């Protein structure tokens, strides 16, 4: 499982992306939507560093 990296394809449009072993993008999530969904739910499981979209994060 690869870590997420923060990319900004155009100014003001930040996204979390994952790459496969060949360097191609496999998943992409908008930063604002990802943070909003995290804040709406109570965490049940802790996710490791760099894997915030896998499981939950306790704030």
N, CA, C and O atoms as a Maestro MAE file, in Angstrom:
{
 s_m_m2io_version
 :::
 2.0.0
}

f_m_ct {
 s_m_title
 :::
 protein
 m_atom[236] {
  # First column is atom index #
  i_m_mmod_type
  r_m_x_coord
  r_m_y_coord
  r_m_z_coord
  i_m_residue_number
  s_m_chain_name
  s_m_pdb_residue_name
  s_m_pdb_atom_name
  i_m_atomic_number
  :::
  1 25 0.846 -1.159 0.000 1 A "UNK " " N  " 7
  2 3 0.000 0.000 0.000 1 A "UNK " " CA " 6
  3 2 0.899 1.233 0.000 1 A "UNK " " C  " 6
  4 15 1.726 1.401 0.896 1 A "UNK " " O  " 8
  5 25 0.739 2.086 -0.996 2 A "UNK " " N  " 7
  6 3 1.585 3.271 -1.095 2 A "UNK " " CA " 6
  7 2 1.015 4.427 -0.286 2 A "UNK " " C  " 6
  8 15 -0.186 4.475 -0.021 2 A "UNK " " O  " 8
  9 25 1.871 5.349 0.101 3 A "UNK " " N  " 7
  10 3 1.431 6.527 0.841 3 A "UNK " " CA " 6
  11 2 0.720 7.495 -0.096 3 A "UNK " " C  " 6
  12 15 0.930 7.490 -1.309 3 A "UNK " " O  " 8
  13 25 -0.125 8.322 0.504 4 A "UNK " " N  " 7
  14 3 -0.756 9.370 -0.278 4 A "UNK " " CA " 6
  15 2 0.234 10.502 -0.456 4 A "UNK " " C  " 6
  16 15 1.056 10.769 0.420 4 A "UNK " " O  " 8
  17 25 0.150 11.158 -1.589 5 A "UNK " " N  " 7
  18 3 0.948 12.360 -1.784 5 A "UNK " " CA " 6
  19 2 0.002 13.486 -2.168 5 A "UNK " " C  " 6
  20 15 -1.024 13.262 -2.810 5 A "UNK " " O  " 8
  21 25 0.356 14.679 -1.771 6 A "UNK " " N  " 7
  22 3 -0.456 15.847 -2.055 6 A "UNK " " CA " 6
  23 2 0.025 16.450 -3.364 6 A "UNK " " C  " 6
  24 15 1.194 16.811 -3.497 6 A "UNK " " O  " 8
  25 25 -0.891 16.559 -4.341 7 A "UNK " " N  " 7
  26 3 -0.542 17.164 -5.621 7 A "UNK " " CA " 6
  27 2 -1.461 18.355 -5.863 7 A "UNK " " C  " 6
  28 15 -2.545 18.437 -5.285 7 A "UNK " " O  " 8
  29 25 -1.029 19.266 -6.708 8 A "UNK " " N  " 7
  30 3 -1.825 20.435 -7.071 8 A "UNK " " CA " 6
  31 2 -1.753 20.578 -8.595 8 A "UNK " " C  " 6
  32 15 -0.899 21.302 -9.106 8 A "UNK " " O  " 8
  33 25 -2.660 19.882 -9.338 9 A "UNK " " N  " 7
  34 3 -2.592 19.914 -10.795 9 A "UNK " " CA " 6
  35 2 -2.784 21.312 -11.381 9 A "UNK " " C  " 6
  36 15 -2.148 21.661 -12.376 9 A "UNK " " O  " 8
  37 25 -3.655 22.107 -10.771 10 A "UNK " " N  " 7
  38 3 -3.835 23.504 -11.146 10 A "UNK " " CA " 6
  39 2 -3.861 24.313 -9.860 10 A "UNK " " C  " 6
  40 15 -4.232 23.780 -8.815 10 A "UNK " " O  " 8
  41 25 -3.482 25.573 -9.902 11 A "UNK " " N  " 7
  42 3 -3.470 26.371 -8.673 11 A "UNK " " CA " 6
  43 2 -4.831 26.381 -7.978 11 A "UNK " " C  " 6
  44 15 -5.851 26.678 -8.599 11 A "UNK " " O  " 8
  45 25 -4.838 26.055 -6.689 12 A "UNK " " N  " 7
  46 3 -6.068 26.039 -5.910 12 A "UNK " " CA " 6
  47 2 -6.811 24.716 -5.929 12 A "UNK " " C  " 6
  48 15 -7.831 24.584 -5.253 12 A "UNK " " O  " 8
  49 25 -6.338 23.736 -6.677 13 A "UNK " " N  " 7
  50 3 -7.001 22.432 -6.767 13 A "UNK " " CA " 6
  51 2 -6.073 21.373 -6.191 13 A "UNK " " C  " 6
  52 15 -5.295 20.765 -6.927 13 A "UNK " " O  " 8
  53 25 -6.147 21.145 -4.880 14 A "UNK " " N  " 7
  54 3 -5.256 20.182 -4.237 14 A "UNK " " CA " 6
  55 2 -5.956 18.839 -4.106 14 A "UNK " " C  " 6
  56 15 -7.152 18.767 -3.825 14 A "UNK " " O  " 8
  57 25 -5.184 17.778 -4.314 15 A "UNK " " N  " 7
  58 3 -5.729 16.425 -4.273 15 A "UNK " " CA " 6
  59 2 -4.728 15.481 -3.615 15 A "UNK " " C  " 6
  60 15 -3.516 15.687 -3.674 15 A "UNK " " O  " 8
  61 25 -5.274 14.437 -2.985 16 A "UNK " " N  " 7
  62 3 -4.448 13.344 -2.486 16 A "UNK " " CA " 6
  63 2 -4.419 12.279 -3.572 16 A "UNK " " C  " 6
  64 15 -5.460 11.929 -4.128 16 A "UNK " " O  " 8
  65 25 -3.233 11.764 -3.876 17 A "UNK " " N  " 7
  66 3 -3.106 10.767 -4.933 17 A "UNK " " CA " 6
  67 2 -2.255 9.601 -4.447 17 A "UNK " " C  " 6
  68 15 -1.371 9.763 -3.605 17 A "UNK " " O  " 8
  69 25 -2.539 8.433 -4.992 18 A "UNK " " N  " 7
  70 3 -1.732 7.236 -4.754 18 A "UNK " " CA " 6
  71 2 -1.201 6.773 -6.105 18 A "UNK " " C  " 6
  72 15 -1.874 6.902 -7.128 18 A "UNK " " O  " 8
  73 25 0.000 6.241 -6.095 19 A "UNK " " N  " 7
  74 3 0.605 5.722 -7.325 19 A "UNK " " CA " 6
  75 2 0.887 4.236 -7.173 19 A "UNK " " C  " 6
  76 15 1.105 3.745 -6.065 19 A "UNK " " O  " 8
  77 25 0.880 3.526 -8.291 20 A "UNK " " N  " 7
  78 3 1.245 2.112 -8.263 20 A "UNK " " CA " 6
  79 2 2.765 1.991 -8.395 20 A "UNK " " C  " 6
  80 15 3.472 2.999 -8.372 20 A "UNK " " O  " 8
  81 25 3.261 0.779 -8.532 21 A "UNK " " N  " 7
  82 3 4.708 0.545 -8.590 21 A "UNK " " CA " 6
  83 2 5.357 1.176 -9.817 21 A "UNK " " C  " 6
  84 15 6.549 1.484 -9.803 21 A "UNK " " O  " 8
  85 25 4.569 1.370 -10.885 22 A "UNK " " N  " 7
  86 3 5.105 1.970 -12.107 22 A "UNK " " CA " 6
  87 2 5.010 3.495 -12.115 22 A "UNK " " C  " 6
  88 15 5.431 4.136 -13.079 22 A "UNK " " O  " 8
  89 25 4.459 4.083 -11.042 23 A "UNK " " N  " 7
  90 3 4.361 5.532 -10.951 23 A "UNK " " CA " 6
  91 2 3.083 6.111 -11.517 23 A "UNK " " C  " 6
  92 15 2.942 7.331 -11.598 23 A "UNK " " O  " 8
  93 25 2.135 5.250 -11.917 24 A "UNK " " N  " 7
  94 3 0.860 5.729 -12.455 24 A "UNK " " CA " 6
  95 2 -0.122 5.952 -11.317 24 A "UNK " " C  " 6
  96 15 -0.071 5.262 -10.299 24 A "UNK " " O  " 8
  97 25 -1.020 6.923 -11.492 25 A "UNK " " N  " 7
  98 3 -2.024 7.205 -10.474 25 A "UNK " " CA " 6
  99 2 -3.039 6.074 -10.408 25 A "UNK " " C  " 6
  100 15 -3.504 5.585 -11.438 25 A "UNK " " O  " 8
  101 25 -3.384 5.657 -9.176 26 A "UNK " " N  " 7
  102 3 -4.408 4.630 -9.005 26 A "UNK " " CA " 6
  103 2 -5.652 5.201 -8.333 26 A "UNK " " C  " 6
  104 15 -6.769 4.819 -8.682 26 A "UNK " " O  " 8
  105 25 -5.476 6.117 -7.368 27 A "UNK " " N  " 7
  106 3 -6.597 6.752 -6.678 27 A "UNK " " CA " 6
  107 2 -6.328 8.233 -6.567 27 A "UNK " " C  " 6
  108 15 -5.178 8.666 -6.492 27 A "UNK " " O  " 8
  109 25 -7.416 9.020 -6.557 28 A "UNK " " N  " 7
  110 3 -7.280 10.449 -6.371 28 A "UNK " " CA " 6
  111 2 -8.509 10.974 -5.637 28 A "UNK " " C  " 6
  112 15 -9.637 10.661 -6.020 28 A "UNK " " O  " 8
  113 25 -8.304 11.772 -4.579 29 A "UNK " " N  " 7
  114 3 -9.385 12.349 -3.783 29 A "UNK " " CA " 6
  115 2 -9.140 13.830 -3.593 29 A "UNK " " C  " 6
  116 15 -8.005 14.263 -3.392 29 A "UNK " " O  " 8
  117 25 -10.212 14.606 -3.657 30 A "UNK " " N  " 7
  118 3 -10.136 16.041 -3.415 30 A "UNK " " CA " 6
  119 2 -9.877 16.284 -1.934 30 A "UNK " " C  " 6
  120 15 -10.500 15.639 -1.090 30 A "UNK " " O  " 8
  121 25 -8.975 17.196 -1.600 31 A "UNK " " N  " 7
  122 3 -8.588 17.446 -0.211 31 A "UNK " " CA " 6
  123 2 -9.765 17.950 0.617 31 A "UNK " " C  " 6
  124 15 -9.995 17.453 1.720 31 A "UNK " " O  " 8
  125 25 -10.501 18.906 0.118 32 A "UNK " " N  " 7
  126 3 -11.608 19.489 0.871 32 A "UNK " " CA " 6
  127 2 -12.682 18.477 1.191 32 A "UNK " " C  " 6
  128 15 -13.178 18.437 2.318 32 A "UNK " " O  " 8
  129 25 -13.051 17.659 0.224 33 A "UNK " " N  " 7
  130 3 -14.085 16.651 0.445 33 A "UNK " " CA " 6
  131 2 -13.604 15.583 1.414 33 A "UNK " " C  " 6
  132 15 -14.376 15.091 2.236 33 A "UNK " " O  " 8
  133 25 -12.323 15.223 1.317 34 A "UNK " " N  " 7
  134 3 -11.764 14.217 2.213 34 A "UNK " " CA " 6
  135 2 -11.786 14.712 3.655 34 A "UNK " " C  " 6
  136 15 -12.170 13.967 4.557 34 A "UNK " " O  " 8
  137 25 -11.382 15.950 3.880 35 A "UNK " " N  " 7
  138 3 -11.374 16.516 5.229 35 A "UNK " " CA " 6
  139 2 -12.784 16.670 5.774 35 A "UNK " " C  " 6
  140 15 -13.019 16.422 6.957 35 A "UNK " " O  " 8
  141 25 -13.726 17.074 4.931 36 A "UNK " " N  " 7
  142 3 -15.104 17.271 5.367 36 A "UNK " " CA " 6
  143 2 -15.727 15.954 5.828 36 A "UNK " " C  " 6
  144 15 -16.433 15.924 6.836 36 A "UNK " " O  " 8
  145 25 -15.475 14.876 5.105 37 A "UNK " " N  " 7
  146 3 -16.021 13.581 5.489 37 A "UNK " " CA " 6
  147 2 -15.381 13.070 6.776 37 A "UNK " " C  " 6
  148 15 -16.054 12.436 7.589 37 A "UNK " " O  " 8
  149 25 -14.091 13.338 6.971 38 A "UNK " " N  " 7
  150 3 -13.423 12.935 8.212 38 A "UNK " " CA " 6
  151 2 -14.034 13.633 9.421 38 A "UNK " " C  " 6
  152 15 -14.201 13.018 10.474 38 A "UNK " " O  " 8
  153 25 -14.367 14.903 9.277 39 A "UNK " " N  " 7
  154 3 -14.888 15.681 10.392 39 A "UNK " " CA " 6
  155 2 -16.328 15.321 10.745 39 A "UNK " " C  " 6
  156 15 -16.757 15.564 11.873 39 A "UNK " " O  " 8
  157 25 -17.077 14.751 9.817 40 A "UNK " " N  " 7
  158 3 -18.479 14.419 10.057 40 A "UNK " " CA " 6
  159 2 -18.652 13.123 10.847 40 A "UNK " " C  " 6
  160 15 -19.723 12.883 11.406 40 A "UNK " " O  " 8
  161 25 -17.628 12.293 10.901 41 A "UNK " " N  " 7
  162 3 -17.763 10.976 11.512 41 A "UNK " " CA " 6
  163 2 -16.846 10.810 12.719 41 A "UNK " " C  " 6
  164 15 -15.748 11.365 12.764 41 A "UNK " " O  " 8
  165 25 -17.313 10.041 13.687 42 A "UNK " " N  " 7
  166 3 -16.507 9.706 14.855 42 A "UNK " " CA " 6
  167 2 -15.576 8.549 14.486 42 A "UNK " " C  " 6
  168 15 -16.024 7.560 13.906 42 A "UNK " " O  " 8
  169 25 -14.313 8.662 14.808 43 A "UNK " " N  " 7
  170 3 -13.331 7.642 14.451 43 A "UNK " " CA " 6
  171 2 -13.511 6.385 15.297 43 A "UNK " " C  " 6
  172 15 -13.743 6.472 16.503 43 A "UNK " " O  " 8
  173 25 -13.405 5.232 14.672 44 A "UNK " " N  " 7
  174 3 -13.472 3.950 15.367 44 A "UNK " " CA " 6
  175 2 -12.124 3.237 15.328 44 A "UNK " " C  " 6
  176 15 -11.791 2.483 16.242 44 A "UNK " " O  " 8
  177 25 -11.343 3.476 14.264 45 A "UNK " " N  " 7
  178 3 -10.048 2.831 14.089 45 A "UNK " " CA " 6
  179 2 -9.009 3.891 13.762 45 A "UNK " " C  " 6
  180 15 -9.311 4.875 13.087 45 A "UNK " " O  " 8
  181 25 -7.801 3.694 14.232 46 A "UNK " " N  " 7
  182 3 -6.713 4.622 13.939 46 A "UNK " " CA " 6
  183 2 -6.001 4.182 12.666 46 A "UNK " " C  " 6
  184 15 -5.760 2.991 12.469 46 A "UNK " " O  " 8
  185 25 -5.665 5.134 11.806 47 A "UNK " " N  " 7
  186 3 -4.924 4.842 10.580 47 A "UNK " " CA " 6
  187 2 -3.473 5.266 10.787 47 A "UNK " " C  " 6
  188 15 -3.188 6.201 11.535 47 A "UNK " " O  " 8
  189 25 -2.569 4.572 10.118 48 A "UNK " " N  " 7
  190 3 -1.153 4.904 10.260 48 A "UNK " " CA " 6
  191 2 -0.822 6.171 9.479 48 A "UNK " " C  " 6
  192 15 -1.634 6.638 8.680 48 A "UNK " " O  " 8
  193 25 0.353 6.723 9.704 49 A "UNK " " N  " 7
  194 3 0.772 7.961 9.075 49 A "UNK " " CA " 6
  195 2 0.813 7.801 7.554 49 A "UNK " " C  " 6
  196 15 1.357 6.822 7.043 49 A "UNK " " O  " 8
  197 25 0.240 8.760 6.839 50 A "UNK " " N  " 7
  198 3 0.214 8.721 5.380 50 A "UNK " " CA " 6
  199 2 -0.926 7.900 4.814 50 A "UNK " " C  " 6
  200 15 -1.070 7.795 3.596 50 A "UNK " " O  " 8
  201 25 -1.739 7.315 5.682 51 A "UNK " " N  " 7
  202 3 -2.835 6.459 5.240 51 A "UNK " " CA " 6
  203 2 -4.169 6.973 5.778 51 A "UNK " " C  " 6
  204 15 -5.035 6.172 6.131 51 A "UNK " " O  " 8
  205 25 -4.350 8.284 5.846 52 A "UNK " " N  " 7
  206 3 -5.524 8.879 6.466 52 A "UNK " " CA " 6
  207 2 -6.837 8.485 5.835 52 A "UNK " " C  " 6
  208 15 -7.869 8.511 6.507 52 A "UNK " " O  " 8
  209 25 -6.834 8.120 4.562 53 A "UNK " " N  " 7
  210 3 -8.080 7.711 3.925 53 A "UNK " " CA " 6
  211 2 -8.360 6.221 4.132 53 A "UNK " " C  " 6
  212 15 -9.424 5.731 3.752 53 A "UNK " " O  " 8
  213 25 -7.424 5.512 4.724 54 A "UNK " " N  " 7
  214 3 -7.625 4.090 5.039 54 A "UNK " " CA " 6
  215 2 -7.982 3.992 6.505 54 A "UNK " " C  " 6
  216 15 -7.095 4.102 7.351 54 A "UNK " " O  " 8
  217 25 -9.226 3.793 6.835 55 A "UNK " " N  " 7
  218 3 -9.626 3.770 8.236 55 A "UNK " " CA " 6
  219 2 -9.974 5.163 8.684 55 A "UNK " " C  " 6
  220 15 -10.404 5.984 7.874 55 A "UNK " " O  " 8
  221 25 -9.798 5.446 9.949 56 A "UNK " " N  " 7
  222 3 -10.175 6.719 10.523 56 A "UNK " " CA " 6
  223 2 -8.965 7.375 11.174 56 A "UNK " " C  " 6
  224 15 -7.937 6.737 11.404 56 A "UNK " " O  " 8
  225 25 -9.110 8.647 11.459 57 A "UNK " " N  " 7
  226 3 -8.115 9.350 12.241 57 A "UNK " " CA " 6
  227 2 -8.804 9.961 13.432 57 A "UNK " " C  " 6
  228 15 -9.871 10.559 13.299 57 A "UNK " " O  " 8
  229 25 -8.211 9.819 14.583 58 A "UNK " " N  " 7
  230 3 -8.771 10.439 15.787 58 A "UNK " " CA " 6
  231 2 -8.173 11.829 15.893 58 A "UNK " " C  " 6
  232 15 -6.953 11.985 15.825 58 A "UNK " " O  " 8
  233 25 -9.009 12.835 16.058 59 A "UNK " " N  " 7
  234 3 -8.525 14.215 16.152 59 A "UNK " " CA " 6
  235 2 -8.472 14.663 17.572 59 A "UNK " " C  " 6
  236 15 -8.088 15.800 17.846 59 A "UNK " " O  " 8
  :::
 }
 m_bond[235] {
  # First column is bond index #
  i_m_from
  i_m_to
  i_m_order
  :::
  1 1 2 1
  2 2 3 1
  3 3 4 2
  4 3 5 1
  5 5 6 1
  6 6 7 1
  7 7 8 2
  8 7 9 1
  9 9 10 1
  10 10 11 1
  11 11 12 2
  12 11 13 1
  13 13 14 1
  14 14 15 1
  15 15 16 2
  16 15 17 1
  17 17 18 1
  18 18 19 1
  19 19 20 2
  20 19 21 1
  21 21 22 1
  22 22 23 1
  23 23 24 2
  24 23 25 1
  25 25 26 1
  26 26 27 1
  27 27 28 2
  28 27 29 1
  29 29 30 1
  30 30 31 1
  31 31 32 2
  32 31 33 1
  33 33 34 1
  34 34 35 1
  35 35 36 2
  36 35 37 1
  37 37 38 1
  38 38 39 1
  39 39 40 2
  40 39 41 1
  41 41 42 1
  42 42 43 1
  43 43 44 2
  44 43 45 1
  45 45 46 1
  46 46 47 1
  47 47 48 2
  48 47 49 1
  49 49 50 1
  50 50 51 1
  51 51 52 2
  52 51 53 1
  53 53 54 1
  54 54 55 1
  55 55 56 2
  56 55 57 1
  57 57 58 1
  58 58 59 1
  59 59 60 2
  60 59 61 1
  61 61 62 1
  62 62 63 1
  63 63 64 2
  64 63 65 1
  65 65 66 1
  66 66 67 1
  67 67 68 2
  68 67 69 1
  69 69 70 1
  70 70 71 1
  71 71 72 2
  72 71 73 1
  73 73 74 1
  74 74 75 1
  75 75 76 2
  76 75 77 1
  77 77 78 1
  78 78 79 1
  79 79 80 2
  80 79 81 1
  81 81 82 1
  82 82 83 1
  83 83 84 2
  84 83 85 1
  85 85 86 1
  86 86 87 1
  87 87 88 2
  88 87 89 1
  89 89 90 1
  90 90 91 1
  91 91 92 2
  92 91 93 1
  93 93 94 1
  94 94 95 1
  95 95 96 2
  96 95 97 1
  97 97 98 1
  98 98 99 1
  99 99 100 2
  100 99 101 1
  101 101 102 1
  102 102 103 1
  103 103 104 2
  104 103 105 1
  105 105 106 1
  106 106 107 1
  107 107 108 2
  108 107 109 1
  109 109 110 1
  110 110 111 1
  111 111 112 2
  112 111 113 1
  113 113 114 1
  114 114 115 1
  115 115 116 2
  116 115 117 1
  117 117 118 1
  118 118 119 1
  119 119 120 2
  120 119 121 1
  121 121 122 1
  122 122 123 1
  123 123 124 2
  124 123 125 1
  125 125 126 1
  126 126 127 1
  127 127 128 2
  128 127 129 1
  129 129 130 1
  130 130 131 1
  131 131 132 2
  132 131 133 1
  133 133 134 1
  134 134 135 1
  135 135 136 2
  136 135 137 1
  137 137 138 1
  138 138 139 1
  139 139 140 2
  140 139 141 1
  141 141 142 1
  142 142 143 1
  143 143 144 2
  144 143 145 1
  145 145 146 1
  146 146 147 1
  147 147 148 2
  148 147 149 1
  149 149 150 1
  150 150 151 1
  151 151 152 2
  152 151 153 1
  153 153 154 1
  154 154 155 1
  155 155 156 2
  156 155 157 1
  157 157 158 1
  158 158 159 1
  159 159 160 2
  160 159 161 1
  161 161 162 1
  162 162 163 1
  163 163 164 2
  164 163 165 1
  165 165 166 1
  166 166 167 1
  167 167 168 2
  168 167 169 1
  169 169 170 1
  170 170 171 1
  171 171 172 2
  172 171 173 1
  173 173 174 1
  174 174 175 1
  175 175 176 2
  176 175 177 1
  177 177 178 1
  178 178 179 1
  179 179 180 2
  180 179 181 1
  181 181 182 1
  182 182 183 1
  183 183 184 2
  184 183 185 1
  185 185 186 1
  186 186 187 1
  187 187 188 2
  188 187 189 1
  189 189 190 1
  190 190 191 1
  191 191 192 2
  192 191 193 1
  193 193 194 1
  194 194 195 1
  195 195 196 2
  196 195 197 1
  197 197 198 1
  198 198 199 1
  199 199 200 2
  200 199 201 1
  201 201 202 1
  202 202 203 1
  203 203 204 2
  204 203 205 1
  205 205 206 1
  206 206 207 1
  207 207 208 2
  208 207 209 1
  209 209 210 1
  210 210 211 1
  211 211 212 2
  212 211 213 1
  213 213 214 1
  214 214 215 1
  215 215 216 2
  216 215 217 1
  217 217 218 1
  218 218 219 1
  219 219 220 2
  220 219 221 1
  221 221 222 1
  222 222 223 1
  223 223 224 2
  224 223 225 1
  225 225 226 1
  226 226 227 1
  227 227 228 2
  228 227 229 1
  229 229 230 1
  230 230 231 1
  231 231 232 2
  232 231 233 1
  233 233 234 1
  234 234 235 1
  235 235 236 2
  :::
 }
}
